[in-house]
Amino acid sequence: MSIFTKKDIDRIADCLKAEGVRKQKDNYRIRLIAEEGRRTLILEIYPEVTLGKGKGPMVVVYTSNAHLQLHSCSGYVTSDELGEVTFVGESAGKISGLVVESQAACSLYANVKREVLSGDFTKLGVEVMLSGVALSLAEEIIEKGKEK
């Protein structure tokens, strides 16, 4: 079963206050516009796409100056309070996360060691602490994936 159903796409679009959602052949295309910063962000969610020899979900972000991809996305967390969605994937005990904000901004955290998420943030440098705090929101779905 795919982690991205039409209901999930609607939930993500609502959280991000998307200008529009368009179903395409093999993906959903969500458009975000932030008038204040004159930014536009396109979020494409592929519920299932060929990734090498297998298939899996993929999340793609396009901005005027970036193109980011998260392959084998294992889950997502929405935060209506923060106006953001965190997409995560895990491989070999390391977490990667793509955070998309309603103000058409995004952040990528790649290959973060699992212990950074649940460790003592006060013992980390600010540059490392930021990834731990950002991805800690998704710790619950990472743990669920580990149980399967």
C-alpha distance (Angstrom), angle and dihedral (degrees) to the residues before:
residue distance angle dihedral
M1 . . .
S2 3.79 . .
I3 3.78 119.7 .
F4 3.82 88.9 -140.5
T5 3.79 113.8 66.3
K6 3.79 124.5 162.4
K7 3.81 87.4 -97.7
D8 3.83 89.9 55.4
I9 3.79 91.8 49.1
D10 3.81 90.6 51.6
R11 3.82 90.5 48.8
I12 3.82 91.4 50.6
A13 3.82 92.6 46.6
D14 3.82 91.6 48.8
C15 3.80 92.3 49.7
L16 3.81 91.2 50.4
K17 3.83 93.1 43.3
A18 3.79 88.0 -127.4
E19 3.77 120.6 -158.5
G20 3.77 89.5 -140.3
V21 3.79 147.1 -12.9
R22 3.76 121.9 -148.7
K23 3.79 125.8 -172.3
Q24 3.77 109.6 -139.6
K25 3.79 130.2 -176.4
D26 3.81 97.0 -77.7
N27 3.78 105.1 -0.6
Y28 3.79 147.6 35.7
R29 3.79 117.9 -113.1
I30 3.80 116.8 -152.5
R31 3.79 121.0 -171.8
L32 3.81 123.7 -154.4
I33 3.79 125.1 -172.5
A34 3.80 127.0 -172.4
E35 3.78 107.6 -165.7
E36 3.81 94.4 -170.2
G37 3.79 94.1 60.2
R38 3.78 94.3 26.2
R39 3.79 89.2 -125.5
T40 3.77 128.3 151.3
L41 3.78 124.7 -166.8
I42 3.79 127.6 -174.8
L43 3.79 116.7 -156.1
E44 3.79 117.2 -165.8
I45 3.79 119.7 -169.3
Y46 3.79 118.9 -165.2
P47 3.83 109.0 -165.8
E48 3.81 90.1 -163.0
V49 3.78 128.2 2.4
T50 3.80 134.2 157.8
L51 3.81 109.0 -90.5
G52 3.80 106.4 -179.0
K53 3.80 110.5 -59.5
G54 3.79 93.9 -13.2
K55 3.76 140.2 44.9
G56 3.77 132.1 -117.1
P57 3.78 146.4 139.1
M58 3.80 120.9 -65.7
V59 3.80 132.2 -170.2
V60 3.81 120.6 -155.8
V61 3.81 129.0 -171.0
Y62 3.80 124.4 -163.7
T63 3.79 122.5 -170.7
S64 3.78 131.4 162.1
N65 3.79 89.8 -89.9
A66 3.81 107.5 20.4
H67 3.80 142.5 54.3
L68 3.82 113.5 -167.3
Q69 3.80 130.1 178.8
L70 3.79 131.9 -170.4
H71 3.80 110.3 -165.1
S72 3.81 123.4 -159.8
C73 3.78 93.3 16.4
S74 3.81 107.1 -162.5
G75 3.79 98.9 -168.7
Y76 3.76 149.3 -35.9
V77 3.79 140.7 -129.9
T78 3.79 124.9 -150.4
S79 3.78 122.7 -151.9
D80 3.79 112.1 -167.8
E81 3.80 89.0 -179.7
L82 3.81 92.1 58.1
G83 3.82 94.6 31.9
E84 3.77 93.0 -128.0
V85 3.77 143.6 112.6
T86 3.80 122.8 -146.4
F87 3.81 116.5 -154.6
V88 3.81 115.6 -165.5
G89 3.76 140.2 -169.7
E90 3.79 130.5 -178.9
S91 3.78 131.0 -152.1
A92 3.80 129.5 168.2
G93 3.81 93.3 -12.1
K94 3.79 94.0 -51.9
I95 3.78 125.6 111.7
S96 3.79 128.2 -143.9
G97 3.76 121.4 -168.4
L98 3.76 136.0 -173.5
V99 3.81 114.2 -160.5
V100 3.80 116.8 -161.8
E101 3.80 118.9 -167.8
S102 3.80 129.2 -155.3
Q103 3.82 89.0 -123.2
A104 3.84 89.3 68.2
A105 3.79 94.5 -100.5
C106 3.78 129.8 123.4
S107 3.80 141.8 -171.6
L108 3.78 131.0 -159.3
Y109 3.80 125.0 -152.4
A110 3.81 113.5 -176.4
N111 3.80 134.1 -171.5
V112 3.80 94.9 -0.6
K113 3.79 112.5 172.6
R114 3.78 111.7 -113.4
E115 3.83 93.4 -125.4
V116 3.81 90.5 62.1
L117 3.82 89.4 68.2
S118 3.78 96.2 57.7
G119 3.80 101.0 25.9
D120 3.77 129.4 101.9
F121 3.81 103.9 -74.4
T122 3.80 91.6 -160.8
K123 3.81 89.3 67.7
L124 3.80 93.3 56.1
G125 3.76 129.9 83.4
V126 3.79 114.4 -105.0
E127 3.80 91.7 -110.2
V128 3.84 90.8 56.6
M129 3.80 95.9 36.3
L130 3.81 91.4 61.8
S131 3.81 92.6 62.0
G132 3.80 91.9 46.8
V133 3.78 93.4 50.8
A134 3.82 93.6 44.5
L135 3.80 94.5 49.2
S136 3.81 96.3 38.8
L137 3.82 87.2 80.1
A138 3.80 87.1 67.8
E139 3.80 96.6 46.4
E140 3.82 92.6 103.9
I141 3.81 93.9 58.7
I142 3.80 91.2 44.0
E143 3.81 89.4 55.2
K144 3.83 91.5 48.2
G145 3.80 89.6 53.9
K146 3.79 90.3 50.8
E147 3.83 91.2 54.6
K148 3.83 93.5 56.3
